[in-house]
Amino acid sequence: MSRTECDVVVIGAGPGGCAASIELARAGHSVTLIDKAAFPRDKICGDGLTTSALRSLEYLGLSLGSLPTARPIHNVVVRSPRGFEATFPLPEGPGLFGVVATRLELDAALVQVARDTGVVVREQCGIAELHESPSHLTVGGSDGWSCSTQHVVAADGMWSPTRKLVGANIAGYRGDWHAFRQYVTDVSERAQRELFISFDAAILPGYFWSFPLADGRANIGFGIQRGHKHSIQEMKLLWPQLLSLPYISEFLGPNYTPAAPHRAWPIPCQVDSMTAHAAGVLFVGDAVAPCDVMTGEGIGQALETGLIAARTISEQFGNRTAAGPLYQQRVRSEFTPDHQMASLLVRALQHRKGARAALRVAATNDWTRRNFARWLFEDYPRGIALEPQLWKRGALSGPGAFHSHGGDPR
Ligand SMILES: Cc1cc2nc3c(=O)[nH]c(=O)nc-3n(C[C@H](O)[C@H](O)[C@H](O)COP(=O)(O)OP(=O)(O)OC[C@H]3O[C@@H](n4cnc5c(N)ncnc54)[C@H](O)[C@@H]3O)c2cc1C
């Protein structure tokens, strides 16, 4: 058994935990980051990086050169339930507005940035115990390691075992979306180039995606909001049906081949109601359910909540009583306008007519097409239409991420 001390223990080394660890270490804190997995490890995901995620990754010091599968996105093609297709161009620069990169590579690269910043990374160490006393917290790992610390950040995902340990989980909650993902190889030239989203009538309220990766591969899948006409069991049956639809098989091309079986995972979107702290622990990323209600994206949100948690701890170091409520207030004020805006749109997208009308409005002219793409890729806050104070000069014309690095992953 090894007993150690550090300023902050971070549980979970996905994007949320790495962002928190790197920011805390940069502020001069001693940080131990534990994860039950050994890296590189896969995470079931669409692998899509929005502009806001890319900006946070650049800020954290990630090099896109460390992601060999990364593919910049220039065009987003959206298909309505009746088959109307619209192409939305992302700005051609400066910088990047959308990238697809496998989580296997992205998360391992982030863990390496954390190590390089001085974070002690402990792999294959699951959270096993957590106790709070007035002076400190004690964290115990599944490998017998234990640590005395001032603050704990839990970034251990949708099912957050830490939430359960401190009794802060919502009984019966299984996420707001359920999504399937599969890697395929040898896709058509079009599927290697375009990011494709289809609001197919068979899966409303939900959508099919095909996101291009390097070397003729693509990440394909579909997500459905829970509580509507499809059960999770039915979703398994829907997958082969979807893949056999003529427009999908044509898009993927005659030679496409599954590279691995499909896998499914839930997506949590309850950031405006879920408690963000308990028993001296701050929850970040999927553990605080900040994913976008409309698209299910959560990497940018995980990075952002990690950064907010780190800054709150730095400001309130040693004062857990103040840090928790302050963090919750900051997370809610950051995400609630976007959440409300996305919830309104979700209502429209639940029905064929609504999805068709929304797409036609977005595709009205060049300006709406360009700005819809930027909005979809979280280049500026989703809630901008509801909260005028979110408008900033240059909100619709700022550069993308990594523009000082040449703006291209490879
Ligand atoms: C099918 C699907 C497609 C998606 N597509 C996209 C997309 O294209 N773009 C996007 O932005 N978002 C997407 N998302 C959402 C995105 O994957 C998540 O929001 C994001 O991974 C959250 O990051 P995180 O750091 O909070 O948690 P995670 O990435 O889940 O990381 C949690 C970490 O905690 C560790 N952990 C778990 N249990 C323990 C334990 N007991 N002890 C220690 N460590 C533990 C895990 O090993 C893991 O490394 C998708 C989700 C799904 C399900």
The ligand as a Gaussian input file, in Angstrom:
#p B3LYP/6-31G(d) Opt

LIG

0 1
 C      -21.733000       7.366000     -29.366000
 C      -21.295000       8.717000     -28.861000
 C      -20.881000       9.677000     -29.778000
 C      -20.396000      10.910000     -29.312000
 N      -19.903000      11.788000     -30.224000
 C      -19.364000      12.946000     -29.819000
 C      -18.747000      13.820000     -30.758000
 O      -18.632000      13.530000     -31.963000
 N      -18.247000      15.001000     -30.307000
 C      -18.312000      15.349000     -28.990000
 O      -17.867000      16.454000     -28.637000
 N      -18.868000      14.502000     -28.075000
 C      -19.373000      13.316000     -28.441000
 N      -19.890000      12.449000     -27.508000
 C      -19.827000      12.800000     -26.079000
 C      -18.409000      12.620000     -25.538000
 O      -17.940000      11.327000     -25.871000
 C      -18.371000      12.797000     -24.003000
 O      -19.149000      13.905000     -23.651000
 C      -16.949000      13.011000     -23.505000
 O      -16.185000      11.843000     -23.707000
 C      -16.937000      13.351000     -22.007000
 O      -15.598000      13.424000     -21.560000
 P      -15.261000      13.160000     -20.022000
 O      -13.821000      13.507000     -19.839000
 O      -16.248000      13.793000     -19.157000
 O      -15.505000      11.610000     -19.788000
 P      -14.930000      10.328000     -20.524000
 O      -14.345000      10.669000     -21.817000
 O      -16.019000       9.316000     -20.442000
 O      -13.734000       9.864000     -19.568000
 C      -14.000000       9.336000     -18.289000
 C      -12.757000       8.644000     -17.788000
 O      -13.035000       8.160000     -16.464000
 C      -12.448000       6.892000     -16.324000
 N      -13.128000       6.153000     -15.249000
 C      -14.344000       5.565000     -15.284000
 N      -14.572000       4.921000     -14.122000
 C      -13.490000       5.130000     -13.340000
 C      -13.132000       4.714000     -12.050000
 N      -13.918000       3.894000     -11.312000
 N      -11.947000       5.124000     -11.528000
 C      -11.103000       5.901000     -12.280000
 N      -11.390000       6.300000     -13.537000
 C      -12.565000       5.922000     -14.056000
 C      -12.637000       6.231000     -17.685000
 O      -11.706000       5.161000     -17.888000
 C      -12.371000       7.417000     -18.624000
 O      -11.026000       7.501000     -19.018000
 C      -20.389000      11.221000     -27.927000
 C      -20.839000      10.265000     -27.008000
 C      -21.288000       9.021000     -27.470000
 C      -21.761000       7.999000     -26.463000

